[in-house]
Amino acid sequence: MTAVTIFPQLEIPQTIAAGPGPGNTDPRVLQRFASAGVADHMQADVLRGMIECKLMLREIMGTENIHTFGVAGTGWSGLDVMFSAVMPGDKVVVFSNGTFSGIDGLTVRMKAATAEELAANPLDPKPASVTIIDVPHGQSVTAETVEAALAQHKPKWAAMAHWETGSGRINDLRGFSDACERHGVMGLIDAVSSLGVEDFRIDDYPGVAGWASCPQKGICCLPLTYAPVSFTDRYIQTLQASGTRTFVHHPILEARHWGIIDGKDAEKGTYHRTHSAYAVAAFHESLRILLQETVAQRAKDYAFHEAALRKAVTAMGCNVTSNMTSLVVLNLPDNLAGREAELVQACRASGFGIWPTLSEPVQVRIGILNLLNQAAITDIVTRFGAALNEMGAGIDMGAVTDQLDRQFDQAVAAE
């Protein structure tokens, strides 16, 4: 017999996660995860935690939607639940301006394709009922773009990413919601990157029927916990009428385990899937922390720290093209143009986890998820500047860090 190879224990070093996500999980969340007892998914405290999580989510998302809960998994799981109401032959318009809204579009095309359309191209179907509106990389989806497309195509559903992390652009949520309401369209929003970072209430956007986010960005929880979702009565009524070909990611069945039954809050949930006591405890703590800090205050903190980082990299000769407050997307100085991938690889090799864009043109992405303090921003700026100088940028880092210090000093003085 061939000897079985027993690999050594996996040791993953501590790094600085300065990319678009996952973010840096709060130690209090990790502590709740690690200290949870071994419990089954129907144990009383686990169920109580799930009930409290759905109530906290309603407060954080700013909604009275009963069907507001968490989907086990990453943001992709939450998005798949939201898109599950799209049935073969449904007319859909999807707005794409980057990598992730592009994948949302692929998801919709797979769900809306007829059996014949899916068989014709299983991995990249082109259903006649779906229209993809491509907006160039580095540009936002505007109200005018949405209005024109919905007026022309008159779909049942429309889908858009609120914040597109692939290019770092914020899309016009107000314009999207207003156009959907005006044309009687049910809007679906990918809020993976905006929830917990921007201060907004989903009930202020009545044209949107479905929302999906993730645990690892603005919520700052372990990646494999719960992706927040929220659905209006109209969405649920549509789903009840059409049904959907999924059990695991069925919005109504998922909701039952969170104590949401027949459109009302029940005392406890009914079995749908096996939930982890560890994940429930971690998610519960991350929501408590966000409510204690408040979404409004966290949004202000993101805006301030992104502005400080933006000013620092601009002083290094970089050109920032993004407008998100948790992520800076930039072009390198002219003398380093074309070396973005090389720079990112060098940074990651040193434990500094920045990212390139995943589609053309290649740019550099630096994120600040849960890195909202002077020490963290200074560390990012120092590491990034050192990496540029290693490639021959010739940046005066003393001047850059002096400027950064003044920004923080002025903020403290203003308080």
C-alpha positions as CSV (number, residue, x, y, z in Angstrom):
1,M,0.0,0.0,0.0
2,T,1.1,3.5,-0.7
3,A,1.9,5.5,2.5
4,V,-0.6,8.1,3.4
5,T,0.9,11.6,3.5
6,I,0.0,13.5,6.7
7,F,0.6,17.1,6.0
8,P,1.8,19.5,8.8
9,Q,-0.8,21.7,10.4
10,L,-1.7,24.7,8.4
11,E,-0.3,28.0,9.8
12,I,-1.7,31.1,8.1
13,P,0.1,34.3,9.1
14,Q,-1.5,37.5,10.2
15,T,-1.7,39.9,7.2
16,I,-3.3,43.2,6.6
17,A,-6.4,42.7,4.5
18,A,-6.4,45.9,2.5
19,G,-8.4,44.8,-0.5
20,P,-12.1,45.1,-1.5
21,G,-13.1,42.3,0.9
22,P,-13.2,40.2,3.0
23,G,-12.6,42.8,5.6
24,N,-10.8,42.6,8.9
25,T,-13.0,40.8,11.5
26,D,-13.3,42.5,14.9
27,P,-11.6,40.4,17.7
28,R,-14.9,40.5,19.6
29,V,-16.6,38.7,16.8
30,L,-13.8,36.1,16.6
31,Q,-14.1,35.6,20.4
32,R,-17.8,35.0,20.2
33,F,-17.2,32.5,17.4
34,A,-14.5,30.6,19.3
35,S,-16.3,30.6,22.6
36,A,-19.7,29.2,21.4
37,G,-20.5,25.9,22.8
38,V,-21.2,22.8,20.8
39,A,-24.9,23.0,20.1
40,D,-27.3,21.7,17.5
41,H,-29.1,24.1,15.1
42,M,-32.4,23.8,17.0
43,Q,-31.0,24.5,20.4
44,A,-32.9,27.3,22.2
45,D,-30.0,29.9,22.4
46,V,-29.2,29.3,18.7
47,L,-32.8,30.0,17.7
48,R,-33.0,33.0,20.0
49,G,-29.8,34.3,18.4
50,M,-31.3,34.0,15.0
51,I,-34.5,35.8,16.0
52,E,-32.4,38.6,17.5
53,C,-30.2,38.7,14.3
54,K,-33.2,39.3,12.0
55,L,-34.5,42.1,14.3
56,M,-31.1,43.8,14.3
57,L,-30.8,43.4,10.6
58,R,-34.1,45.2,10.1
59,E,-32.7,48.1,12.1
60,I,-29.4,48.2,10.3
61,M,-31.0,47.9,6.8
62,G,-33.7,50.4,7.7
63,T,-36.7,48.3,6.9
64,E,-40.1,47.0,8.0
65,N,-39.8,44.1,5.6
66,I,-40.8,41.0,7.5
67,H,-38.7,38.8,5.1
68,T,-35.3,40.2,6.4
69,F,-32.8,37.5,7.5
70,G,-29.4,36.0,6.8
71,V,-28.5,33.4,4.3
72,A,-25.8,30.9,5.3
73,G,-22.7,31.5,3.2
74,T,-21.0,34.4,1.4
75,G,-22.5,37.3,-0.5
76,W,-22.9,35.0,-3.5
77,S,-25.3,32.9,-1.4
78,G,-27.4,35.9,-0.6
79,L,-27.5,37.0,-4.2
80,D,-28.5,33.6,-5.4
81,V,-31.5,33.6,-3.0
82,M,-32.5,37.1,-4.2
83,F,-32.2,36.1,-7.9
84,S,-34.1,32.8,-7.3
85,A,-37.4,34.6,-8.0
86,V,-36.3,35.1,-11.6
87,M,-37.8,32.3,-13.7
88,P,-37.2,31.0,-17.2
89,G,-38.6,33.5,-19.7
90,D,-38.8,36.4,-17.3
91,K,-38.0,39.7,-18.9
92,V,-35.0,41.3,-17.1
93,V,-32.7,44.3,-17.6
94,V,-29.3,44.1,-15.8
95,F,-26.9,47.1,-15.5
96,S,-23.3,46.1,-15.5
97,N,-20.3,48.3,-14.9
98,G,-17.7,45.9,-13.5
99,T,-16.7,42.4,-12.6
100,F,-19.3,41.7,-10.0
101,S,-22.3,43.2,-11.6
102,G,-21.2,41.3,-14.7
103,I,-21.5,38.1,-12.6
104,D,-24.9,39.2,-11.4
105,G,-25.8,39.4,-15.1
106,L,-24.6,35.9,-15.7
107,T,-26.6,34.6,-12.8
108,V,-29.7,36.3,-14.1
109,R,-29.1,34.9,-17.6
110,M,-28.8,31.4,-16.2
111,K,-32.0,31.7,-14.2
112,A,-34.0,33.4,-17.0
113,A,-32.9,31.1,-19.8
114,T,-35.3,28.6,-21.1
115,A,-34.3,24.9,-21.2
116,E,-33.4,25.3,-24.8
117,E,-31.4,28.5,-24.3
118,L,-29.5,27.0,-21.4
119,A,-28.7,23.8,-23.3
120,A,-27.4,25.9,-26.2
121,N,-24.7,27.5,-24.1
122,P,-24.8,26.1,-20.5
123,L,-22.0,28.2,-19.0
124,D,-22.9,31.5,-20.8
125,P,-26.5,31.4,-21.9
126,K,-27.9,34.3,-24.0
127,P,-31.6,34.3,-23.2
128,A,-33.7,36.5,-25.4
129,S,-35.6,37.8,-22.4
130,V,-32.5,39.3,-20.7
131,T,-31.0,42.6,-21.7
132,I,-27.5,43.5,-20.3
133,I,-26.8,47.3,-20.3
134,D,-23.0,47.6,-20.2
135,V,-21.5,50.7,-18.8
136,P,-17.8,51.3,-19.3
137,H,-15.3,50.4,-16.6
138,G,-14.7,53.3,-14.3
139,Q,-18.1,54.9,-14.9
140,S,-21.3,54.8,-12.7
141,V,-24.7,53.7,-13.7
142,T,-26.8,56.9,-13.9
143,A,-30.5,57.6,-13.5
144,E,-30.7,58.5,-17.2
145,T,-29.3,55.2,-18.2
146,V,-31.7,53.3,-16.1
147,E,-34.7,55.3,-17.2
148,A,-33.9,54.9,-20.9
149,A,-33.5,51.1,-20.6
150,L,-36.6,50.5,-18.5
151,A,-38.7,52.7,-20.8
152,Q,-37.5,50.8,-23.9
153,H,-37.6,47.2,-22.6
154,K,-40.4,47.3,-20.0
155,P,-39.1,44.3,-18.0
156,K,-40.5,42.4,-15.0
157,W,-37.2,42.7,-13.1
158,A,-34.3,45.1,-13.2
159,A,-31.0,44.4,-11.4
160,M,-28.0,46.7,-10.4
161,A,-25.1,46.6,-8.0
162,H,-25.3,49.6,-5.6
163,W,-21.5,49.7,-5.2
164,E,-19.5,48.0,-7.9
165,T,-16.3,46.8,-6.2
166,G,-14.7,45.7,-9.5
167,S,-14.2,49.3,-10.5
168,G,-14.9,51.1,-7.2
169,R,-17.9,53.0,-8.5
170,I,-21.2,54.0,-6.7
171,N,-24.3,53.6,-8.9
172,D,-27.4,55.8,-8.7
173,L,-29.6,54.0,-6.3
174,R,-32.2,56.8,-6.1
175,G,-32.4,57.0,-9.9
176,F,-32.7,53.2,-10.1
177,S,-35.5,53.0,-7.5
178,D,-37.5,55.9,-9.0
179,A,-37.3,54.5,-12.5
180,C,-38.4,51.0,-11.3
181,E,-41.3,52.6,-9.5
182,R,-42.3,54.7,-12.4
183,H,-42.4,51.7,-14.8
184,G,-43.8,49.2,-12.4
185,V,-40.6,47.1,-12.5
186,M,-39.4,45.1,-9.5
187,G,-35.8,46.2,-8.7
188,L,-33.2,43.9,-7.3
189,I,-30.1,45.4,-5.7
190,D,-26.7,43.9,-5.0
191,A,-25.8,45.7,-1.8
192,V,-22.8,43.5,-1.1
193,S,-20.3,46.4,-0.7
194,S,-22.5,49.2,0.5
195,L,-24.5,47.8,3.5
196,G,-22.8,48.8,6.7
197,V,-20.6,51.3,4.9
198,E,-23.0,53.9,3.5
199,D,-25.8,55.4,5.6
200,F,-29.0,54.5,3.8
201,R,-32.4,53.0,4.7
202,I,-33.8,50.5,2.1
203,D,-37.4,51.4,2.8
204,D,-36.6,54.8,1.3
205,Y,-36.3,53.1,-2.1
206,P,-39.8,51.7,-2.8
207,G,-38.9,50.7,-6.4
208,V,-36.6,48.0,-5.0
209,A,-38.2,44.7,-4.2
210,G,-35.2,42.6,-3.2
211,W,-31.9,43.3,-1.5
212,A,-28.8,41.1,-1.0
213,S,-25.6,41.8,0.8
214,C,-22.8,39.9,2.5
215,P,-21.2,39.3,5.9
216,Q,-17.6,40.0,5.1
217,K,-17.6,43.7,4.0
218,G,-19.6,46.4,5.8
219,I,-20.9,43.9,8.4
220,C,-17.2,42.9,9.1
221,C,-18.0,39.3,10.1
222,L,-16.3,36.0,9.3
223,P,-16.8,35.3,5.5
224,L,-18.8,32.1,6.0
225,T,-21.5,33.3,8.3
226,Y,-24.7,35.0,7.0
227,A,-25.5,37.2,3.9
228,P,-28.2,39.7,4.8
229,V,-31.3,39.7,2.5
230,S,-34.6,41.6,2.6
231,F,-37.7,41.2,0.4
232,T,-40.9,43.3,0.1
233,D,-44.4,41.8,0.2
234,R,-44.6,42.3,-3.6
235,Y,-41.5,40.2,-4.1
236,I,-42.8,37.4,-1.8
237,Q,-46.2,37.5,-3.4
238,T,-44.6,37.2,-6.9
239,L,-42.5,34.2,-5.6
240,Q,-45.6,32.5,-4.1
241,A,-47.3,32.8,-7.5
242,S,-44.4,31.6,-9.7
243,G,-42.5,29.3,-7.4
244,T,-38.8,28.7,-7.8
245,R,-36.7,25.6,-8.7
246,T,-34.6,25.6,-5.5
247,F,-34.9,24.2,-2.0
248,V,-31.7,25.4,-0.4
249,H,-32.0,29.0,-1.6
250,H,-35.8,29.4,-1.5
251,P,-36.5,32.8,0.2
252,I,-39.7,31.6,1.8
253,L,-38.3,28.4,3.1
254,E,-35.1,30.1,4.3
255,A,-37.2,32.6,6.2
256,R,-39.1,30.0,8.1
257,H,-36.0,28.9,10.0
258,W,-35.6,32.5,11.2
259,G,-39.1,32.6,12.6
260,I,-40.8,34.2,9.6
261,I,-43.8,32.1,8.8
262,D,-46.8,33.1,6.6
263,G,-45.6,36.7,6.5
264,K,-45.5,37.1,10.3
265,D,-42.9,36.8,13.1
266,A,-43.2,33.5,15.0
267,E,-41.8,32.6,18.4
268,K,-39.4,30.2,16.8
269,G,-38.3,28.9,13.4
270,T,-38.9,25.6,11.7
271,Y,-36.3,23.4,10.3
272,H,-34.9,24.3,6.8
273,R,-31.1,23.8,7.0
274,T,-28.5,23.0,9.6
275,H,-27.1,26.3,11.1
276,S,-23.9,26.6,12.9
277,A,-24.0,27.8,16.5
278,Y,-20.5,29.4,15.9
279,A,-21.7,31.3,12.9
280,V,-24.9,32.5,14.6
281,A,-22.8,33.7,17.6
282,A,-20.3,35.6,15.4
283,F,-23.0,37.2,13.2
284,H,-25.0,38.2,16.3
285,E,-21.9,40.0,17.7
286,S,-21.0,41.8,14.5
287,L,-24.6,43.2,14.3
288,R,-24.4,44.3,17.9
289,I,-21.2,46.1,17.3
290,L,-22.5,47.9,14.2
291,L,-25.7,49.0,16.1
292,Q,-23.6,50.3,19.0
293,E,-21.4,52.3,16.6
294,T,-24.4,53.2,14.5
295,V,-24.4,53.0,10.7
296,A,-24.4,56.8,10.5
297,Q,-21.1,57.1,12.5
298,R,-19.5,54.2,10.6
299,A,-20.3,55.9,7.3
300,K,-18.7,59.1,8.5
301,D,-15.6,57.3,9.6
302,Y,-15.3,55.5,6.2
303,A,-15.7,58.8,4.4
304,F,-13.0,60.5,6.5
305,H,-10.4,57.7,6.3
306,E,-11.0,57.1,2.5
307,A,-10.4,60.8,1.9
308,A,-7.1,60.6,3.9
309,L,-5.9,57.6,1.9
310,R,-7.0,59.1,-1.4
311,K,-5.1,62.3,-0.6
312,A,-2.0,60.3,0.3
313,V,-1.9,58.1,-2.8
314,T,-2.6,61.2,-5.0
315,A,0.4,62.9,-3.4
316,M,2.4,59.8,-4.6
317,G,1.4,60.5,-8.2
318,C,-1.4,58.0,-8.5
319,N,-4.7,58.8,-10.1
320,V,-7.8,57.7,-8.2
321,T,-10.8,56.8,-10.4
322,S,-13.2,55.4,-7.7
323,N,-15.8,57.1,-5.6
324,M,-16.6,54.5,-2.9
325,T,-15.6,55.2,0.7
326,S,-14.3,51.7,1.6
327,L,-12.1,51.3,-1.4
328,V,-9.6,53.3,-3.5
329,V,-9.1,52.2,-7.1
330,L,-6.2,53.9,-8.8
331,N,-3.8,54.1,-11.7
332,L,-0.1,54.1,-10.9
333,P,2.2,57.1,-11.7
334,D,3.0,57.4,-15.4
335,N,6.5,56.0,-14.9
336,L,5.1,52.8,-13.5
337,A,2.1,52.4,-15.8
338,G,1.6,48.8,-16.8
339,R,3.3,47.3,-13.7
340,E,0.1,47.1,-11.6
341,A,0.1,43.3,-11.4
342,E,3.8,43.3,-10.5
343,L,3.2,45.8,-7.7
344,V,0.2,43.9,-6.3
345,Q,2.2,40.6,-6.2
346,A,5.1,42.2,-4.4
347,C,2.8,43.7,-1.8
348,R,0.9,40.4,-1.2
349,A,4.2,38.6,-0.8
350,S,5.1,40.9,2.1
351,G,1.7,40.4,3.9
352,F,0.1,43.5,2.5
353,G,-3.1,42.3,0.9
354,I,-4.1,44.7,-1.8
355,W,-5.7,43.6,-5.1
356,P,-5.7,44.3,-8.8
357,T,-9.0,44.9,-10.7
358,L,-10.3,41.6,-12.1
359,S,-11.2,43.0,-15.5
360,E,-9.5,45.4,-18.0
361,P,-8.0,47.9,-17.6
362,V,-5.8,46.6,-14.8
363,Q,-5.8,49.0,-11.8
364,V,-4.8,48.7,-8.2
365,R,-7.5,48.4,-5.4
366,I,-6.7,49.3,-1.8
367,G,-9.5,48.8,0.8
368,I,-10.0,50.0,4.3
369,L,-12.7,47.6,5.6
370,N,-12.7,47.8,9.4
371,L,-9.4,49.7,9.3
372,L,-10.8,53.0,10.5
373,N,-8.0,54.5,12.6
374,Q,-4.9,56.5,12.1
375,A,-2.4,53.7,12.7
376,A,-4.1,51.4,10.1
377,I,-4.2,54.1,7.4
378,T,-0.6,55.2,8.1
379,D,0.5,51.6,7.9
380,I,-1.3,51.2,4.5
381,V,0.2,54.4,3.1
382,T,3.7,53.6,4.4
383,R,3.6,50.0,2.9
384,F,2.2,51.2,-0.4
385,G,4.7,54.0,-0.7
386,A,7.6,51.7,0.1
387,A,6.4,49.3,-2.6
388,L,6.3,52.0,-5.2
389,N,9.8,53.2,-4.2
390,E,11.1,49.6,-4.5
391,M,10.0,49.9,-8.2
392,G,11.8,53.2,-8.6
393,A,9.0,55.8,-8.0
394,G,11.2,58.1,-6.0
395,I,8.5,59.3,-3.7
396,D,9.3,61.6,-0.7
397,M,7.5,59.5,1.9
398,G,8.3,62.0,4.6
399,A,6.2,64.6,2.9
400,V,3.4,62.2,2.3
401,T,3.2,61.0,5.9
402,D,3.5,64.6,7.3
403,Q,0.5,65.5,5.2
404,L,-1.4,62.5,6.5
405,D,-0.5,63.4,10.1
406,R,-1.8,66.9,9.6
407,Q,-5.1,65.6,8.4
408,F,-5.6,63.5,11.5
409,D,-4.4,66.3,13.8
410,Q,-6.9,68.7,12.2
411,A,-9.7,66.1,12.7
412,V,-8.8,65.7,16.4
413,A,-8.7,69.5,16.8
414,A,-12.1,69.9,15.2
415,E,-13.6,67.6,17.8
